[in-house]
Amino acid sequence: MPGIGQTWLVATASLVLVCHVGSFTVLPNNPAQRSIAPPSRTELPSASLEPDVPSRIPSAAEVAIRDLFREFDDLYDRTTSIRCPFWRRRTADLVDSAAMVARFLLIRHKSLGILDPLWILDVPGGEGDGEDFVGGIASSAAALPPGCKAVGRHVETNEDGTVCKNRGLEVEAIAEAIRRDWFGGAGGDKGYYITGRLNSTIYTDDCLFDGPDPDMPVRGLRKYLSAASHLFDPKNSYAKLLSLDWEEGSGKFGSGVIVVRWSLGGTLMLPWRPAVKPWTGMTRYHLNDERLVCLHDESWDISVWEAFICTVWPGVGKRIWG
C-alpha cells in the first residue's frame, strides 16, 4: 500500500540520517562547557587565515551528510527503471519525501542533540553550488529533493560545466523556444508532452507544474519530464500546438506569460495500453523576475472524470460522452 510504503521510507530516511551523523563527537551547545575554546582572530597567526584552515565541523560530518543525499539521488535514478508510469511516479515521490524529511531534520538539528548549532554555519556546499551546505541547506543544490535537481538528459551546461539558464530573455524569445519544444519528431506533432524533451534553459529547476491531472501538482523539472517521457506511447500518440500567444508584464508574477492551446491524444504506457480520447487544453507559462518559467499551469476542455472514465472504461465513456 502506498501509505504504508511512504511511512516506511520516511522512517528509514530518518534512521539513515541519524546513523550517518550519530557517530560524530557532539560538542556541547554551551560554549562555556567546551574544554578547548577557539582562539580569537587577533591571536591567530597569519597562516591560519588561509583557506586551508579546518572547518569547525569535522570533515567526516560533511562527507556523511553529502553521502546521504547522494544515496537519495541514486534511489531516485533507480525509479526510472519502473515501467508502469503510475508506480514510477509514486516511488519517485517517496524518495523526494524522504529527502525532504532528512533536510528538515538537519535544519532542526538542535532537536536531535547530534550536531552543535555552531558546527552548521560554515560547512562548504556541494560541488559547484557555491553555498553553505548545511547553513544554507534550504537552498543548497546538494540538499534539494532529487526531483528538483538539475540532473538528466534535459540539462544543458556551459563550457565550465555549470548549468545553463537563459535569464532575462525577451518574452517573445521565450515564446519562440516554447514553440520549438512543441514541434518534436519527424511529423512535428511529438512535442514535449509526449517526448519529455524541452529547452531546460528557460525553466527554473524547481518549476511547479500544475493542472487537472490527479498526479499534479509536480514540483521539479526533472520529475515532470521523467513522468512525461514515460506516460504516452510515442509511436501512437501526438501533442499538437494549435496556437501560441504571449503578454508582457502580466502573468501570476507580473513578468510575462506565454499561453498555448493544444490537442492531445494517443495511447498510455499502462499495462493494458488504453487509448486516450483526444482532447484539447491550454497551458500558461508564467515567468519570474529572472524571465524563467517557474509555473507551468495547465487546463483541460474536458472534465477530469470524463478523461478518467474514457481512459479506464472506454466503452462506458463512449456511451456517456459519445
N, C-alpha and C positions, 0 to 999 in steps of 0.2 A: 504493500500500500504506500502511495507517495507520502502521506502524512507521517507514517512511521519511519519511512526512509529518511525524510528530511530531518526529523528529530534525531535519528541515529547519527547522521552525518554531521549535524551541528554539534552534538555532544562529542563526537570523535574529534572534530576540529578544535574544540576547547581543550580536550585532553592532550592532543598533539602539541598545542601551543604551550601548555603547562610543562609537558615533557621536554620541549625544546629549551625553555628558559629556566626550568626549575633547578637545573644543575649549577647555575651560576651563584657565586658568592653574593649574598644580599648585604648591601650597605644600609645601616640604619637611616631612617628618614631624617632624624635629628642630627645636623652636622656636629653638634657638641658631643655626641656619643661616639664619633669616629675616632679610632686610635691614631690615625695619621691625618692631619689637616693639610690641604694643598697649600704650597707657599703662595704668597701674594705676588702680583705681577711684577712689583719692583724688586722682589728677591730672586726672580728667575734670571739666570744668565741669558745672554743674547741668543745663544744657540738653541735654548729651549723654546724660543718663539718661532722656530722654523716649522714648516708644515708637517715634519715627521714626529711631532710631539704626540705620544699615545693619547687616544681619546679617553674621556672619563668613563666610557662604557667599555668593558673588556671586548676585545675583538671577537671572542667566541660568541658573545651575545649577538653581535651584529651579523655574524655568519649564520647563526642558527635562525634568526628571525628572517633573514633573506631566504634561507633554505626552505623555511616553512611556506612562504608564499610561492616559491618555485615549485614546491610539491603540489600546491593548488593549481598552478599553471599546467603541470604535467597531467593532473587529473582532468582538467578542462579539455586539454588536447585529446585525451582518450575518448571523450564523449562523441567526437566526430566519427568514430568507428561504429556507432549505433545506427543501424539502418532506418529504424522507424523514426520519423520526424517528431512524433508525439513524445516518445521516451527520450530521444536525444535532447529535446528542449528541456524536459523536466530534470534530467540528470545534470545538464549544464546549470540550471537554476539552483540545484542543490549545492553544487560546487561553489557557485557565486555566493550563496547564502552562508556557507561555511567560511569562506574567505572574509566576508563582511563581519561575521561574528568574531573571528580571530583579530581583525583590525579593531573592532570595538573593545575587545579585551585588552589590547595593547594600549589603546588610548586611555582606557580606565585602569591602567596598570596598578594604581595605588591600592585598589580593592583586592588585588591578587596578593599583595605583600611579597612580590618576587623581584620587581625592578624598582630601584630607587628613583624618585622623580628627577633628580639632577642628572642621572645617567641618560635620560631620554633626550636631553636637549641637543647634543652635538654629534649624534651618530650620522655619518655620511649616508646619502641616499643610494638607491640602486644605481647601477652603471649608467651614466649618461643622463640621469634625471635632474642633477644639479640641485637637489633639495635635501633637507634633513630627512633621514629615513624614518625615524620614529617621531621626532618632534614635529615634523610636517606630514605625519602619516595620513592625515585626511586627504591630502592632495599628492602624496608621493606616488610616482609612477610604479614603484616596486610593490606598493601595498594596495593598488587598485584591485577591485574584483576582476577576475580574468576576462569576463565579457566586455570590460571597458578598456582593455589594454590594446595598444597599437601593435597587434601581433596578427600575422596571417598574410595570405596572398594578396589581399586588398591593399596592404600598406605600401606606400611609396616613400622612398628615402632620398635624402640629399646625398651629395658626394661624400660628406663627412660621416654618413651613417645615421644622422638624426632623422626623425620622422618629418616628412614634408607636409606642410599645411599652407595653402594659398590664402593667406589672410588679406583682408582689405580690398578684395576684388570688387568691381562694379557689379551691381545686381544683374545686369544684362549678361555679363561674362559667366556668372554663376548659373544663370538660367540656360545658357548655351551648353555648359558642362553637364547639366542635368538632362538636357535634350539628348546629348550623345549617349548617356547612360541608358536611355530608353530604346536605343537602336542597336542592340546587340544581335549577334547571329547573322547568318547569311541573308535571311529574309527581312531583317530589320524589325522583327517582332519578338525577339527574345531578350527583352530588357532585363534590368537587374532584379525585378520581381521574380523572374524565372532563373536567371543565372547566378544571382548573388554577387555580381561583379559591378562595381561602380567606382567613381573617382573619389577616393577617400580623402583627397587633399582639400576638399571643400566642406568636409564634415568634422565636427568635434568627435573625438573617440568615445566620449560618453553621451553621445546624441541619444535623445529619447524618441522612440518610435511608438506612436500611439494610434489606435484605431478600433473598429468594432470587433475585430478578431478576439475571441476569448483568451488567446495567448498573449495579447497585448495588455498593458504597455511593456515594451522591452527597453532596457537601459543598456546601451553599448553597441557601437557599430559592429564590433567583432561578433557579438552574439546574434544580432539581427541578420547579418549576412550568412552566418552559418546555418541559420534556420531557413532563410530564403533559398539558398543554393541546394537544399535537400527536400524542399516541400513539393515542387512540381516536377513531373517528368518532362525534361526539356525537349524531348523528341515530339511529344504530343500536346504541348502547351504553348500558349502565347501570351504576351503582355504588350498591347499596342498603345502608343501615345496618340491621343485624339486632339488635344490642344495644350498649349503652354502659354501662360501669361505671367507677368511679374509687376510688382508695385514697389517703388522706392519709399523708404521711410514709413513703412506700415508693418503689419505682422504683429505677432504677440510681443515682440521685444522692440518694436519701432525701428528696426534696422533694415527692413525689407522682407518680402515674402515672394516665393515663386509658387504658382498654382498650376497644377497639371490635372487634366482629365484623361482617363484611360479606360480600356476594356481588357478584361482578363478572363481566361478560360483554359481548360486542359484537364490533365489527369494528375491526381495527387499521388505521392510516393508512399501511400499507406499499403498495408499488406494486401487488401482486396482491390487496390488500384481504382478507386472511384473516379468517375468523370465529373468534373465541376461544371455546373451550369454557367454559361458565360454571363458576366455581369459587368457593369460599369461603375466607376467611382471617381473620387478626387483625392489628390494628395497636396498638402500645403507644406512647403519647406520654409520654416521660419529661421531667420538669420539673427545671430547675436551681434554684439558690438564689434566683434572682430570680422564680421561678414563671413562667418562659418555657419553651416546648417547645424543647429542644436536641437531642433524639434521637427520631427517628420510626422505630420498629423494627417491621418487617412480617414476618409468617409466612404460609405458604400451607398449605391442607389437601391439596394435590396436590404431587407432586414437580416439580422443575424440568424433568426430562426429559419428563414427561407434558405439561406446559404447552408445551414447545418443539415436541415431535413433533406434538401435536394442532393447533398453530398452523401449522407449516410443511407438514406432511403430514397433513391432517385424516383422509383415508381410512385411513392406516396407524394413526393414533391411535385411530380408532373401532374397528378390528379388535382392537387390543390391550386397550384400556380400556373399550370399549363406548360 
